[in-house]
C-alpha cells in the first residue's frame, strides 16, 4: 500500500530538509511502501500513513507503552523508532494479531475480554501486543515475570490485575493446545 | 496472586459533580422538599425461563473493538479537509502580555489563521461552570504555566507548529503564588484582580475564591470533655489525572452556520450549552459528538479548548483539529492539593468528642468546579462518625497553577487522609486498636454523621464493610515482623440532584436500541444499559444496541460524574423499558378488544388471562399488520433541596473500608504492600466483573497519590515533572502482592435493582490505611503525602537522630 501522509504531507523547509525516505516493509502480513521525512516516528507512520490507528499515542517518549508493536518479532515502543529504520522489517500491530481466526480475535485478545481486563481500552492495544511478545518468549510466565515483562505498559483505569489474569489465562490455553 | 472476592456492583463511574455542572440554580420545588423521582426498587421477575443478565458478568459492550484496535478514539477519527491547530504558550506561570505579533507566522506556508485575544470579540468571551472566568484564550495575562496565548491553524500539523514558533509574544513575568503559604500571605500577589470580582465579594482582596463552614455542637467548649486531644497538620499533593488518552477536540463548521464538535468529554450536553452560549448559536445547531474517552476520571468533564476551536473553525471555515500531548494534558487538569489542620478529642474509651478541621484546598488560576470540590469534599470531612461537636472550615484558595477540577473522589480523599490519620493518632494515645476505635465511632444505618437542619445519615450498613475488610486482611492474625497494618474508612456523597433521560426503541424483530447519553469512558455504562434492556424487554444481549455520544440524536443527560450514571441513567433506561411494556399492554388491549385491567406486564412478558405471552409476540399482536415499533421514554430526576449546603441530599453515599499490610525497607524507605483489601458498600452488583475492575482501578489510583504522585513546581510556578518520564503513576510492579476487593450487597440503593453508584469509593481512604500501616511498621508517623521512599527514609533518619541525641 502507498498512501499520502494526510497530517504531515507538507513540511516546513526551514525546520526539516525536504528529503524523504522510501520505506518498504511488511505490516500485518502485507507489503507496505511509503515515503517519510527522516524524523517521522514509526508510530506516526503507522497511524497517519497506513491508517493503523490501533497503535495509540500517549506519552510519545517511551514510558507508557500505548504504541507497542512487534518489529521483527521484538516488542518496541513505536514512538521511539524512526519510520525510516523500519525499512525491510516485518511489523505486527494490534490489528495483525487476530487475522487468522474466524472471530478476528486471537486467544490473547479473547482472554483480555474474558478476564475483564478492558476498561476505557486506550492502553489495551499496547498491552495486548506487549503481552503477545512476552508470551512468545516465555510461554508460561509467573506472576512476577508478567509484572516485570509488562511493566513498560501503563494502565490508568483497571489496576493491572485483570491484565495479569488475561496473560495467565492465555498461557494456560496455549499449553493445552501444545 | 490475588484472588478476588465476590464483588459487586455496577458501575458507571465517574467523578463528579452535579449541581455545579448545571451552571444554573437548582431545580428546587417550592416547598423545599426533596422529590426523588428515582425509580429504584426491586427486581421483579417474569417467568422462570427468562434469562437474567443483570447481576452477571456479561462481557463489556464494545470490548472486542477495544482489544483489536478498531475502537476509534478522538485522535483516530479522520475528517475531510482537516486543518491542524498548534498552541502558543510561554515558559512562565504568571505574566502580563504586552504584545502578540502574528504577522510573520500568518504568512508562513500552509497557515490559515493565527488567533490571539485581539482577534476575539471584546470583552473576551469567558466560560466556566461555577464562575464564568475562563477566557477562550489568554486575555492580556498568563495565569498558569501552559495557558495558551495564541493559536495557529494550518494545513498540516508541522506547518502549524512551525508557525506557532514564529509567533512573537512580548510579556513581563509578574509575581505569582504557587502554594498555600504564598497564596494566603497577607501581601500575596492576587491571581484575580479585585476589580474583576463582584463588589460584594468579601474575599475579593484575597486569593480566597469561596469558603464553606459546617458546624454543629460547640467545639470550643468540647475540649473540656475530652480525655485526649490530638492536633496535627496534614498535606495532600497536587496530582494529575494522567488519562492514557491525552485528549483534544475537532470542530467542524456546518453549512447551516452551526458547529459539530467532537470531544472525548464526560458532559456532552454541558459542552453543547457552553459552545452555544459563547457563539450565540441555538442548541440545535451545536451538535456534540463524544467519542468514548480513553480514561477521564473527572478530568474530561468541563470544556477546555473546545470554545477556542469553535472560534477557529468559524473563522477559517474549516474542520480544526487539536490533539493534546500528555504534557499539555497535565496543564489542563489536576486535583486540588490540600492542607488540613485537625484537632480532635476523644473520651478515655476512644469515642469522638469533637473534631475541628481547617481545610485549605489549593485550586488553580480559574475556578472550574474547584469550589464545588471544596464544599462537597469537606462536607463529609469529619467522616462517617458519631461526633457531637464538629467544626469544618474550608477555603478554596486560588493560585497561579493549572486549574484544578473534578478528580475521582472529588475533594474527599484530601480530608479523609487527615481525619483517618487523626483517628489513628487518638488510638495510639489511648492504646486502642485502629479497628476498635472505628468500631466505636462508625455510625449505624440511619445515624447522623452530619447534624443540624440538613442532617445526613448513613444509608447503608457500613459496619459490615469494616468487619469484612478486617476479616479479609486477617486483622486478628499475628503480624509478621517488620510489617504494619492499617485500616481506614471514608464516604463520598453521590449526586445531589440531576436529570437523565433515555429513549428505548423496541423494534419489530424483538431487538432494541437504547439511547442513553452517559459517556462510556471505561466504567462500562453501555454494558449495564444492555443488560437492563435485555432483561426488561426479554430479549438477548446481542439484540440490544446502545447509542450515546451524540447530542443530535440522544436525549439529555446532565453529566457523567459523581458515580451517578448507574443510578440516574440506569433508572431512566429502566423507566423507558417499562414505558414500552405499558404501551404494548395498552395497544394489545385495543387491538384484541380486551380490557386493560385484565392484562399486566412483567419483564419480558405481557400477562393475559390466557397466560403469559413473550413481549415480542404481544407486541406483534398489538401492532398488527402495520408493524412498526414501540418507543419508550424514561426519565430519572432528582430535585435539589433549598438551603441545603450541597444543594440537595445525596442520592446515595459511597462507603469504603480499605485495609493494608505493608513492609517497610528501613534502609531505603520503600514500601512493599503485601495485602491491600478494599470493601465497598455497593447495593447490588449489576455486573460483578465491572465492579471488581472499578474497585481495583480505584485502589491502585489511590496508591498513586498515597505513594508516588505529586506535581512539582519550581519557584516560578513551572511544572518540573511535566510528562511521563518524571511524573510516575503506578505500574504493574507497584500492584500489591495481594489485592482483594469485595462488595457488600444489601440491595438498598436507589438505582435499578437496589444498586448504588460505585468506582470512587476505593480510593477515598487508601492514604489513611497506608499511612497507618507504615506508621505501625516503623513507629514513625508521616503526615505529608505521598509516602515516597525519600520521604519515608528521611522521617526514619530524623527519628533515629532524635533517639541517639
Contacts between the chains, C-beta under 8 A, distances in Angstrom:
chain1	res1	chain2	res2	distance
A	6	B	78	7.1
A	6	B	82	7.5
A	7	B	84	6.9
A	7	B	156	6.2
A	7	B	157	5.4
A	8	B	156	5.7
A	8	B	157	6.5
A	8	B	158	5.4
A	9	B	156	6.0
A	10	B	109	6.6
A	10	B	110	5.7
A	10	B	155	6.2
A	10	B	156	5.1
A	10	B	158	7.1
A	10	B	159	6.1
A	11	B	156	7.7
A	11	B	158	5.3
A	11	B	159	8.0
A	12	B	108	7.1
A	12	B	109	6.3
A	12	B	158	5.8
A	12	B	159	5.8
A	12	B	162	3.8
A	13	B	109	7.9
A	14	B	162	6.8
A	15	B	158	7.3
A	15	B	162	5.4
A	16	B	158	7.7
A	47	B	76	7.7
A	51	B	78	7.9
A	52	B	69	7.5
A	53	B	69	7.0
A	53	B	72	7.1
A	53	B	75	7.7
A	53	B	76	3.7
A	54	B	68	6.8
A	54	B	69	1.9
A	54	B	70	7.0
A	55	B	69	7.2
A	56	B	73	7.5
A	56	B	244	7.5
A	56	B	245	7.5
A	56	B	294	7.7
A	57	B	75	6.6
A	57	B	246	7.8
A	57	B	323	7.9
A	58	B	244	5.0
A	58	B	245	7.0
A	58	B	246	6.3
A	58	B	326	5.7
A	58	B	724	7.4
A	59	B	326	4.9
A	59	B	723	6.6
A	59	B	724	3.7
A	59	B	725	7.7
A	60	B	325	6.7
A	60	B	326	7.1
A	61	B	723	6.5
A	61	B	724	6.3
A	61	B	725	5.9
A	63	B	723	7.9
A	63	B	724	3.7
A	63	B	725	5.7
A	64	B	244	6.5
A	64	B	326	7.8
A	64	B	724	5.6
A	66	B	244	5.9
A	93	B	69	7.0
A	94	B	67	7.8
A	94	B	68	6.5
A	94	B	69	4.0
A	95	B	68	6.6
A	95	B	69	5.0
A	95	B	70	7.8
A	97	B	68	7.7
A	98	B	68	6.1
A	104	B	64	7.6
A	104	B	68	6.4
A	105	B	64	6.3
A	105	B	67	6.7
A	105	B	68	6.6
A	109	B	64	7.7
A	109	B	67	4.1
A	109	B	68	6.3
A	112	B	63	8.0
A	112	B	67	4.9
A	113	B	59	5.3
A	113	B	60	6.8
A	113	B	63	4.7
A	113	B	64	6.7
A	113	B	67	6.1
A	114	B	59	7.2
A	116	B	57	6.9
A	116	B	60	7.3
A	116	B	689	3.9
A	116	B	690	7.0
A	116	B	692	6.8
A	116	B	693	5.1
A	117	B	693	7.8
A	118	B	60	5.7
A	118	B	63	5.2
A	118	B	66	4.9
A	118	B	67	6.2
A	119	B	295	7.8
A	119	B	522	3.5
A	119	B	523	7.2
A	119	B	524	7.2
A	119	B	693	6.1
A	119	B	694	7.9
A	119	B	697	6.6
A	120	B	66	8.0
A	120	B	243	7.7
A	120	B	244	7.3
A	120	B	245	7.1
A	120	B	292	6.9
A	120	B	293	6.5
A	120	B	294	4.9
A	120	B	295	4.6
A	120	B	296	7.7
A	120	B	521	5.6
A	120	B	522	3.2
A	121	B	62	7.8
A	121	B	63	7.7
A	121	B	65	7.8
A	121	B	66	3.0
A	121	B	67	7.6
A	121	B	71	5.5
A	121	B	292	7.6
A	121	B	294	6.9
A	121	B	522	7.2
A	122	B	73	6.1
A	122	B	243	7.5
A	122	B	244	4.5
A	122	B	245	4.3
A	122	B	294	2.9
A	122	B	295	6.0
A	123	B	244	4.5
A	123	B	294	7.9
A	124	B	66	5.3
A	124	B	67	5.7
A	125	B	67	7.6
A	125	B	68	7.9
A	125	B	69	4.5
A	128	B	67	5.8
A	143	B	1	4.6
A	146	B	732	7.4
A	147	B	732	4.3
A	147	B	733	5.3
A	147	B	735	6.9
A	148	B	732	7.7
A	148	B	733	6.9
A	150	B	732	4.8
A	151	B	731	5.0
A	151	B	732	4.7
A	151	B	733	4.8
A	153	B	732	7.4
A	154	B	244	6.4
A	154	B	724	7.5
A	154	B	729	6.3
A	154	B	731	6.3
A	155	B	244	7.0
A	156	B	241	7.8
A	156	B	242	5.7
A	156	B	243	6.0
A	156	B	244	5.4
A	156	B	295	5.0
A	156	B	297	7.3
A	156	B	697	7.8
A	156	B	701	7.2
A	156	B	729	6.5
A	157	B	244	7.9
A	157	B	295	5.7
A	157	B	522	4.5
A	157	B	693	7.7
A	157	B	697	4.9
A	158	B	522	7.8
A	158	B	693	5.1
A	158	B	696	6.4
A	158	B	697	4.7
A	159	B	693	7.3
A	159	B	696	3.6
A	159	B	697	4.4
A	159	B	698	7.8
A	159	B	699	6.1
A	159	B	700	3.8
A	159	B	701	7.7
A	159	B	735	6.8
A	159	B	739	7.1
A	160	B	696	7.9
A	160	B	700	6.8
A	160	B	730	7.8
A	160	B	731	7.8
A	160	B	732	5.0
A	160	B	735	5.0
A	161	B	1	7.6
A	161	B	2	6.2
A	161	B	4	7.5
A	161	B	696	5.2
A	161	B	735	6.5
A	161	B	739	5.9
A	162	B	692	7.9
A	162	B	693	5.6
A	162	B	696	7.1
A	163	B	732	7.7
A	164	B	1	6.6
A	164	B	732	7.3
A	164	B	735	7.9
